[in-house]
Amino acid sequence: MRQQLRRILRPAVRRLWALLEWIRAKLGHAGSPGHGGGLLPEDVKHRISDYWSTQFEAMRTDHSYWLNNKLVEESIYRLMTDRPTHWLGWLLNDYFSQRSFVRSLSVCCGDGAHEIQLYQSGKVECVHGFDISAGAIKQAVARFEAVAAPTDRYWFEVRDVNALQLEGTFDLILSTGALHHTMNLEDLLVKLESLLAPNGYFVVVEFIGPNRFQWTDRQVEIANRILSTLDPSYMRDGHRTRFERPSIESMLRSDPSEAVRSTDVYPLVKQHFDVRYERFYNGTLLHQLHPLLTTELANRGQRDFDSIVRLILLMEDLLVKHQVLPSDFVFLICQKRDPNAHRVG
């Protein structure tokens, strides 16, 4: 009886927590403008900035990060574009094969990994980006300096996405993993609408799963049933472990912006923009399970380990396609809404 009661109450508690965070965001937006719209106090900004100053480089060398597994990476790209290669190359060379851009803007650009691709593609004349992390911005600038890019071809600066103030227009706006870190999401999307040129494109690559990684009961149950079937030798540290939700406190300690309003991203983007291209690319199980495996075996041609990864990818895809689980990630190509679309007569 007690377990059944817990099972009933958990979703309600998670919804209540999400509601409390939404109320806090609204009250913060209405209050003290001295902290970037009242949403991020200065000490929180510094913590986020320091975290992301080192996180990008760390992620690229982390075996446990799911997209560092070439099998996973190729599978995700196929879901996004039907091609096994990086989505940004497909976007610029295939989707925009007949299009080039004068000015691009990258929301929370990080260390400039995507922005240097924009510049080197020859499809974007001037690359702009901003991020809350001063360390990440230094890395982005260093990328462009390393290829001797003219200084009038790129511009990066430290800005808080929750209190964005920019002028002008951009014919390409890129948001890769930025929106789910944004508390002041409605305000940001309104501003991006105003910054997007009439014939421009807004490209979104985003996590849209549960806020603060508070995974659903069904996700947790299926993930643990998968783990229970694996030999411990394929588990991290060589012994069985359980998949659990992180505590809110641990999320706030590491990165207070992580998945702050991730569940709101997809409906709000569709509310503010016309979606021209939409692909969900899953991540509902493997994103969480991959770090629990012996990921040192990845990318080494280990057929047994690779088979496990392929089977989890297959199971995840089937569960998403049959609507047992939702996709936790989405790739969208959007444009401005037609102001006359909803008028009568």
Beta strands, then each sheet from edge to edge (+ up, - down):
strand 1: 101-107
strand 2: 124-131
strand 3: 154-158
strand 4: 170-176
strand 5: 196-207
strand 6: 273-280
strand 7: 329-336
sheet 1: 3+ 2+ 1+ 4+ 5+ 7- 6+
end
